[in-house]
Amino acid sequence: MKTDKNASSPLQPTTNESPATTAQQQLDRIVAQIHEIADRDRTDPLALLQLLRTLEQIHREIQEGYFQSALPDSRQSLYALLRDIEENGGWPYIQRWKLQELFANLLDGET
């Protein structure tokens, strides 16, 4: 399949919009598509189960592959992240032991 080297990446802005705005707009479109799929398959439990499995897999990949490696490694950065979560909501599902491990690592790094 031939690709256009000038085509922008799906996560890169195609206009003068900020990357954060464009990323949120892309997420909004993806969410709308997921809702359309769920609505289309509302009477098909197997299709809905597959959708849920796919979403769970994506969640796991992002959590384990990106989110964990992006977690703060200092108390100040962790405080800023937790403050943002408190102010804006959106706490993702994070296994408790992973948070305990993060806190233990922060304490070890300060001694």
C-alpha positions as a Markdown table, in Angstrom:
| # | Residue | x | y | z |
|---|---|---|---|---|
| 1 | Met | 0.0 | 0.0 | 0.0 |
| 2 | Lys | 1.4 | 3.4 | -1.0 |
| 3 | Thr | 1.6 | 6.0 | 1.7 |
| 4 | Asp | 1.7 | 9.8 | 1.3 |
| 5 | Lys | 4.8 | 11.1 | 3.1 |
| 6 | Asn | 3.2 | 14.5 | 3.3 |
| 7 | Ala | 0.1 | 13.2 | 5.1 |
| 8 | Ser | 0.1 | 14.2 | 8.8 |
| 9 | Ser | 0.0 | 11.7 | 11.6 |
| 10 | Pro | -3.4 | 11.2 | 13.2 |
| 11 | Leu | -2.1 | 12.8 | 16.4 |
| 12 | Gln | -0.4 | 15.7 | 14.8 |
| 13 | Pro | -2.4 | 18.9 | 14.1 |
| 14 | Thr | -3.3 | 19.6 | 10.5 |
| 15 | Thr | -4.1 | 23.3 | 11.2 |
| 16 | Asn | -2.7 | 26.0 | 13.4 |
| 17 | Glu | -4.5 | 24.5 | 16.4 |
| 18 | Ser | -2.6 | 23.5 | 19.4 |
| 19 | Pro | -1.7 | 19.8 | 19.7 |
| 20 | Ala | -3.7 | 19.4 | 22.9 |
| 21 | Thr | -6.8 | 20.9 | 21.3 |
| 22 | Thr | -6.4 | 18.7 | 18.3 |
| 23 | Ala | -5.7 | 15.6 | 20.4 |
| 24 | Gln | -8.9 | 16.3 | 22.4 |
| 25 | Gln | -10.9 | 16.8 | 19.2 |
| 26 | Gln | -9.6 | 13.5 | 17.9 |
| 27 | Leu | -10.5 | 11.7 | 21.1 |
| 28 | Asp | -14.0 | 13.3 | 20.9 |
| 29 | Arg | -14.4 | 11.9 | 17.4 |
| 30 | Ile | -13.2 | 8.5 | 18.4 |
| 31 | Val | -15.6 | 8.5 | 21.4 |
| 32 | Ala | -18.4 | 9.4 | 19.1 |
| 33 | Gln | -17.5 | 6.5 | 16.8 |
| 34 | Ile | -17.4 | 4.1 | 19.7 |
| 35 | His | -20.9 | 5.3 | 20.7 |
| 36 | Glu | -22.1 | 4.7 | 17.2 |
| 37 | Ile | -20.7 | 1.2 | 17.2 |
| 38 | Ala | -22.3 | 0.5 | 20.6 |
| 39 | Asp | -25.6 | 1.9 | 19.4 |
| 40 | Arg | -25.5 | -0.1 | 16.2 |
| 41 | Asp | -24.8 | -3.3 | 18.1 |
| 42 | Arg | -27.1 | -2.6 | 21.1 |
| 43 | Thr | -28.9 | -5.8 | 20.7 |
| 44 | Asp | -25.9 | -8.0 | 19.9 |
| 45 | Pro | -24.2 | -9.0 | 23.2 |
| 46 | Leu | -21.3 | -10.7 | 21.5 |
| 47 | Ala | -20.5 | -7.6 | 19.5 |
| 48 | Leu | -20.8 | -5.4 | 22.6 |
| 49 | Leu | -18.6 | -7.8 | 24.5 |
| 50 | Gln | -16.0 | -7.6 | 21.7 |
| 51 | Leu | -16.1 | -3.9 | 21.9 |
| 52 | Leu | -15.6 | -3.9 | 25.7 |
| 53 | Arg | -12.7 | -6.4 | 25.3 |
| 54 | Thr | -11.1 | -4.1 | 22.7 |
| 55 | Leu | -11.5 | -1.0 | 24.9 |
| 56 | Glu | -10.0 | -2.9 | 27.9 |
| 57 | Gln | -7.1 | -4.0 | 25.8 |
| 58 | Ile | -6.4 | -0.4 | 24.6 |
| 59 | His | -6.7 | 0.8 | 28.2 |
| 60 | Arg | -4.2 | -1.8 | 29.4 |
| 61 | Glu | -1.7 | -1.0 | 26.6 |
| 62 | Ile | -1.9 | 2.7 | 27.3 |
| 63 | Gln | -1.6 | 2.2 | 31.1 |
| 64 | Glu | 1.3 | -0.3 | 30.9 |
| 65 | Gly | 3.0 | 1.1 | 27.9 |
| 66 | Tyr | 2.8 | 4.9 | 28.2 |
| 67 | Phe | 1.1 | 6.0 | 31.4 |
| 68 | Gln | 3.3 | 4.1 | 33.8 |
| 69 | Ser | 6.5 | 5.3 | 32.2 |
| 70 | Ala | 5.2 | 8.8 | 32.2 |
| 71 | Leu | 4.4 | 8.9 | 35.9 |
| 72 | Pro | 6.4 | 11.5 | 37.9 |
| 73 | Asp | 9.6 | 10.6 | 39.7 |
| 74 | Ser | 9.5 | 13.4 | 42.2 |
| 75 | Arg | 7.2 | 14.5 | 44.9 |
| 76 | Gln | 6.6 | 17.9 | 43.3 |
| 77 | Ser | 5.7 | 16.4 | 40.0 |
| 78 | Leu | 3.5 | 13.8 | 41.6 |
| 79 | Tyr | 1.7 | 16.5 | 43.6 |
| 80 | Ala | 1.1 | 18.4 | 40.4 |
| 81 | Leu | -0.4 | 15.3 | 38.7 |
| 82 | Leu | -2.6 | 14.5 | 41.7 |
| 83 | Arg | -3.7 | 18.1 | 41.9 |
| 84 | Asp | -4.7 | 18.1 | 38.3 |
| 85 | Ile | -6.6 | 14.9 | 38.8 |
| 86 | Glu | -8.4 | 16.3 | 41.8 |
| 87 | Glu | -9.3 | 19.5 | 40.0 |
| 88 | Asn | -10.2 | 18.1 | 36.6 |
| 89 | Gly | -11.3 | 14.5 | 37.4 |
| 90 | Gly | -10.6 | 11.8 | 35.1 |
| 91 | Trp | -8.7 | 9.4 | 37.4 |
| 92 | Pro | -7.9 | 6.4 | 35.2 |
| 93 | Tyr | -8.2 | 3.0 | 36.7 |
| 94 | Ile | -4.8 | 2.3 | 38.2 |
| 95 | Gln | -4.2 | -0.8 | 40.2 |
| 96 | Arg | -3.6 | 0.1 | 43.8 |
| 97 | Trp | -0.4 | -1.9 | 44.1 |
| 98 | Lys | 1.1 | 0.2 | 41.3 |
| 99 | Leu | 0.4 | 3.4 | 43.2 |
| 100 | Gln | 1.9 | 1.9 | 46.3 |
| 101 | Glu | 5.0 | 0.9 | 44.3 |
| 102 | Leu | 5.3 | 4.4 | 43.0 |
| 103 | Phe | 5.1 | 5.9 | 46.5 |
| 104 | Ala | 7.7 | 3.4 | 47.8 |
| 105 | Asn | 10.0 | 4.3 | 44.9 |
| 106 | Leu | 9.6 | 8.0 | 45.7 |
| 107 | Leu | 10.4 | 7.5 | 49.4 |
| 108 | Asp | 13.5 | 5.3 | 48.5 |
| 109 | Gly | 14.8 | 8.0 | 46.1 |
| 110 | Glu | 14.7 | 10.7 | 48.8 |
| 111 | Thr | 16.7 | 8.9 | 51.4 |
